[in-house]
Amino acid sequence: MASFSVLDLSPITEGSSAADALRNTLDLARHAERLGYHRYWLAEHHNIPSVASAATSVVIAHVAGGTSRIRVGAGGIMLPNHSPLVIAEQFGTLESLFPGRVDLGLGRAPGSDQLTAVALRRNPAVDTFPQDVIEVMALFREPAPGQRVHAIPGAGLRVPVWILGSSLFGAQLAADLGLPFAFASHFAPRLLTQAIDVYRSRFRPSEHLAQSRLMLGVNVVAADTDAEARRLFTSHQQVFLALRTGHPRPLPRPVDPDRFEAQLTPLERAELQHTLSTAIVGSRETVRDGVSAFLARHRPEELIVTGQIFDHAARVRSYEILAAAGDELERARPAASQAS
C-alpha cells in the first residue's frame, strides 16, 4: 500500500490574507500529522495571488516548528531561481533545527511567469538544472580535501533530495542520478505513463537509493456526499482557469457545479477535463474507489495529495475522509492477498 502525503499551496482565499493562509497551513499540518500522513510539503510559486508559500523554506520552518513527527519539505524548490549554495544552506539549517524530518524536492520550472522570473534574477535562456542538482548534493556531503566553499549548515547532513517533474526530462534525470522522483500528475498528467516507464526502466541504484521510489501527485476533494465534493471542487477549477488565462486571483468561493459547467466554453471544458483528469472528487466511497484504481494502475510508492478548497474546515475534513478511505483500503489488502 502506498503511503499518503500532503502537498499544500497555502491557499489565499477571496477575502482573506496570506497570514490567514499560513495559520491554516500549520493547522492542516497538525491534523495531517494526527491522521498519519507521511510528509507535508510546501511548493514555491511566485506572483500568484492564491499562493502564500513563495518563501518556501520559511514556511517549512513554520510547519516543522509547530509539528513533531511528520516529515516536512519542499515540493518543491524551483532551483533555477536560486544558487545551489543558498539552498544547501537553507535546508542545512532546517535539517539542523529539525533533524531527520526534512526533504528537499527540486524542480526545474521557475514557478512563475516570465516577467516574474526576470524579477527573480533568473536567466531563462540558460538551463543548468542537472549541474545545479549535483552541486546541491555535493554541498550536503562531507567537504572534500581542499574544498574552499562549504554550506554551513549543510555540509555532512545529506538532506534527502527528490527530483520533481512534469515531463520526461525530470524522470530521466532522477533515474540517472538514482534519486526518488515525484511526478506532477495533479496538473500535468499527459506524460504520466511515459514518465513512469522512463524512470523505472532507466533507474540506476546509487548511494542515495537502492531501488526506484515514485511519488505521484493527485488532486483529491472529499466530502460527505458526491454532490458537496463537486461543489467544493469548483474553487479549484475556477482558480486553475484564471491562472491559465493569465488572470490569477485568490482562491474563489465554490459555486453550483452544474451552472459552472454550463457556462464553460468548449475550450475551457477540454482544458479542465484534460489537465485535471487525475482528480478524485466525491464521498469517502467514491474517493476510496478512485484512489484504489489510481494506485492499481500506476503502482507508486507514495501518493502526494493536494486539495484547493475554499473553506478551511472543509479542507481539513477532506483530508480526514481521505485518511479514512486509505485505512479502509489497507484493511482490505490482507483479504485481497489471501483471495489471490
C-alpha positions in Angstrom: 0.0 0.0 0.0 1.4 3.4 -1.0 1.9 6.0 1.8 -0.1 9.2 1.7 1.4 12.7 1.9 0.2 16.3 1.6 1.1 19.0 -0.9 0.0 22.4 0.4 0.0 25.6 -1.6 -1.1 27.6 1.4 -4.2 28.9 -0.4 -5.1 32.5 0.0 -8.9 32.7 -0.4 -11.0 35.6 -1.5 -11.5 38.0 1.4 -8.6 36.5 3.4 -4.9 37.3 3.8 -1.6 35.5 3.5 -1.4 35.5 7.3 -4.7 33.6 7.4 -3.4 31.1 4.8 -0.2 30.4 6.8 -2.2 29.9 10.0 -4.4 27.4 8.2 -1.3 25.7 6.7 0.0 25.0 10.2 -3.4 23.8 11.4 -3.7 21.4 8.5 -0.2 20.1 9.1 -1.1 19.3 12.7 -4.2 17.5 11.5 -2.2 15.6 8.9 0.3 14.5 11.5 -2.5 13.3 13.7 -4.1 11.4 10.8 -0.9 9.6 9.9 0.2 11.3 6.7 3.8 10.6 5.9 5.0 14.0 4.6 3.9 17.6 4.4 5.4 19.5 1.5 5.1 23.2 0.5 5.5 24.5 -3.0 7.4 27.5 -4.4 5.3 29.8 -6.6 5.7 33.5 -7.2 3.3 36.3 -8.1 0.2 34.1 -7.7 -2.5 35.7 -5.6 -3.8 32.3 -4.4 -0.5 31.0 -3.1 1.2 32.1 0.2 4.2 29.7 0.2 6.6 31.8 -2.0 9.2 31.9 0.8 9.1 28.1 0.9 11.9 27.5 3.3 10.4 29.9 5.8 7.0 28.3 5.7 8.6 24.8 6.1 10.3 26.1 9.3 6.9 27.4 10.4 5.3 24.0 9.8 8.1 21.9 11.3 8.2 24.1 14.4 4.5 23.5 15.0 4.6 19.7 14.5 6.7 17.0 16.0 6.8 13.8 13.8 5.6 14.3 10.3 8.3 14.8 7.6 8.3 18.4 6.1 9.8 19.6 3.0 9.6 21.3 -0.4 7.5 20.1 -3.3 9.4 21.9 -4.5 12.1 24.5 -4.5 12.4 25.9 -8.1 16.2 25.6 -8.2 16.8 27.9 -11.3 15.6 30.8 -9.0 18.4 30.2 -6.5 22.1 29.5 -6.2 22.8 25.9 -5.1 24.8 27.2 -2.1 21.9 29.2 -0.8 19.5 26.2 -1.0 22.1 23.9 0.7 22.4 26.5 3.5 18.7 26.9 3.9 17.9 23.2 4.0 21.0 22.5 6.1 19.6 25.0 8.6 16.2 23.3 8.5 17.8 19.8 9.0 19.9 21.2 11.9 16.7 22.5 13.5 14.5 19.5 12.8 16.9 16.6 12.3 15.7 13.6 10.4 12.4 15.3 9.2 13.4 17.4 6.2 13.1 16.7 2.5 14.3 18.8 -0.4 12.3 18.4 -3.7 13.9 20.2 -6.6 12.1 21.5 -9.7 13.3 22.9 -13.0 10.5 25.3 -13.7 10.5 28.9 -12.4 7.2 28.6 -10.6 6.1 31.9 -12.1 5.6 33.8 -15.4 8.5 35.0 -17.5 8.3 38.6 -16.2 8.4 37.4 -12.6 11.3 35.1 -13.5 13.3 38.1 -14.6 12.4 39.8 -11.3 13.8 36.8 -9.5 17.1 37.4 -11.4 16.7 34.2 -13.4 18.1 33.9 -16.9 15.5 31.7 -18.7 17.9 31.2 -21.6 20.4 29.2 -19.5 19.4 25.8 -18.2 21.9 24.4 -15.7 19.4 22.4 -13.7 21.2 19.0 -13.8 24.5 20.6 -12.8 22.8 22.6 -10.0 21.2 19.5 -8.6 24.6 17.8 -8.5 26.1 20.8 -6.8 23.4 20.9 -4.1 24.0 17.2 -3.3 27.8 17.8 -3.2 27.3 20.6 -0.7 25.4 18.2 1.6 28.4 15.7 1.6 31.4 15.9 3.9 33.8 18.5 2.4 36.5 17.1 0.2 40.2 17.9 0.9 41.0 21.4 -0.3 37.3 22.4 -0.8 37.1 26.1 0.0 33.3 26.7 -0.3 31.1 24.9 2.3 27.4 25.0 3.1 27.3 26.0 6.8 25.0 24.5 8.0 24.6 21.8 5.4 27.9 20.0 4.8 27.7 16.4 6.0 23.9 16.5 6.7 22.9 14.6 3.5 19.4 16.0 3.3 17.2 13.7 1.1 16.8 15.1 -2.4 13.9 14.4 -4.7 13.6 15.4 -8.3 10.2 16.9 -9.2 9.0 16.9 -12.8 6.1 17.2 -15.2 7.9 15.8 -18.2 10.3 13.1 -19.3 13.3 15.3 -18.5 12.8 15.0 -14.8 12.1 11.3 -15.0 15.4 10.7 -16.9 17.4 12.9 -14.5 16.1 11.2 -11.4 16.8 7.8 -12.9 20.3 8.8 -13.9 21.2 10.2 -10.5 19.5 7.4 -8.6 17.1 9.7 -6.8 13.4 9.5 -5.8 11.1 11.1 -8.4 7.8 13.0 -7.8 5.7 13.5 -10.9 3.2 16.4 -11.1 0.3 14.4 -12.3 -2.1 16.6 -10.3 -1.8 19.3 -13.0 0.3 17.7 -15.9 -1.0 14.2 -16.5 -0.3 14.0 -20.2 3.1 12.3 -19.9 2.4 10.4 -16.7 2.6 6.8 -18.1 5.7 7.6 -20.2 7.5 9.3 -17.3 6.9 6.3 -15.0 8.2 4.0 -17.7 11.3 6.1 -18.2 12.1 6.5 -14.5 11.6 2.8 -13.6 13.3 1.3 -16.6 16.3 3.6 -16.5 16.8 3.9 -12.8 20.4 3.4 -11.6 20.9 2.4 -8.0 23.0 5.0 -6.1 24.4 5.8 -2.7 21.1 7.6 -2.1 18.6 4.9 -3.2 18.9 1.2 -3.9 15.7 1.0 -5.9 13.4 3.4 -7.6 10.9 5.4 -5.4 8.0 7.0 -7.2 5.6 9.7 -5.8 2.6 10.8 -7.8 0.6 14.0 -7.3 -3.2 13.9 -7.3 -6.0 16.3 -6.5 -8.4 14.9 -4.0 -11.6 16.7 -2.9 -13.6 14.6 -0.5 -16.8 15.5 1.3 -19.7 13.7 3.0 -21.5 13.4 -0.3 -20.5 13.4 -4.0 -22.6 16.5 -4.6 -20.9 18.5 -1.9 -17.4 17.4 -3.1 -18.3 18.5 -6.7 -19.3 21.9 -5.3 -16.1 22.3 -3.3 -14.1 21.3 -6.4 -15.3 24.3 -8.3 -13.0 26.6 -6.4 -10.0 24.7 -7.8 -11.5 24.7 -11.3 -12.1 28.4 -11.2 -8.6 29.3 -9.9 -7.0 27.0 -12.4 -8.8 28.5 -15.3 -8.0 32.0 -14.1 -4.3 31.2 -13.9 -4.2 29.5 -17.3 -5.9 32.5 -19.0 -3.4 35.0 -17.4 -5.8 36.4 -14.8 -4.7 34.8 -11.5 -6.8 35.5 -8.5 -7.3 34.4 -4.9 -9.0 31.0 -4.4 -12.7 31.8 -5.1 -15.8 30.6 -3.2 -17.3 27.4 -4.6 -20.3 27.7 -6.9 -23.1 25.5 -8.2 -21.2 22.9 -10.3 -23.9 22.4 -12.9 -24.2 26.1 -13.5 -20.4 26.4 -13.6 -20.0 23.7 -16.2 -22.8 25.0 -18.3 -21.0 28.4 -18.6 -17.7 26.9 -19.7 -16.6 27.3 -23.3 -15.7 24.1 -25.2 -12.0 25.1 -24.9 -12.3 25.7 -21.1 -14.1 22.4 -20.7 -11.5 20.5 -22.6 -8.7 22.2 -20.7 -10.2 21.2 -17.3 -11.0 17.6 -18.4 -7.5 17.0 -19.7 -5.4 18.8 -17.1 -7.4 17.8 -14.1 -8.1 14.3 -15.4 -6.5 12.6 -12.4 -8.6 14.5 -9.9 -10.6 12.3 -7.5 -13.7 14.1 -6.2 -16.5 12.6 -4.1 -17.6 10.9 -0.9 -15.5 8.5 1.0 -16.7 5.6 -1.1 -16.0 7.4 -4.3 -12.6 8.6 -3.2 -11.7 5.1 -1.9 -12.6 3.6 -5.2 -10.8 6.3 -7.2 -7.6 6.1 -5.2 -7.7 2.3 -5.4 -7.9 2.4 -9.2 -5.2 5.0 -9.5 -2.8 3.0 -7.3 -3.5 -0.2 -9.1 -2.9 1.4 -12.4 0.4 3.2 -11.6 1.8 1.5 -8.6 3.5 4.4 -6.9 5.3 4.0 -3.6 3.7 7.3 -2.4 0.7 9.5 -3.2 1.0 13.2 -2.5 -2.4 14.8 -2.4 -3.4 18.4 -2.8 -6.9 19.9 -2.4 -7.7 23.5 -3.2 -10.7 24.0 -1.1 -12.1 27.4 -0.1 -13.3 26.7 3.4 -10.5 25.6 5.7 -12.8 23.3 7.8 -13.9 21.6 4.6 -10.3 21.2 3.6 -9.4 19.5 6.9 -12.5 17.3 6.5 -11.4 16.3 3.0 -8.0 15.0 4.3 -9.8 13.2 7.2 -12.1 11.4 4.7 -9.1 10.5 2.5 -7.2 9.1 5.5 -10.3 7.0 6.4 -10.5 5.8 2.8 -6.8 4.9 2.9 -7.3 2.9 6.2 -10.2 1.1 4.6 -8.0 0.1 1.6 -5.2 -1.0 3.9 -7.6 -3.2 5.9 -8.9 -4.8 2.7 -5.4 -5.6 1.5 -4.8 -8.8 3.5 -8.1 -10.2 2.4 -7.3 -9.4 -1.2 -3.9 -11.1 -0.9 -5.4 -14.2 0.6 -8.1 -14.4 -2.1 -5.4 -14.3 -4.8 
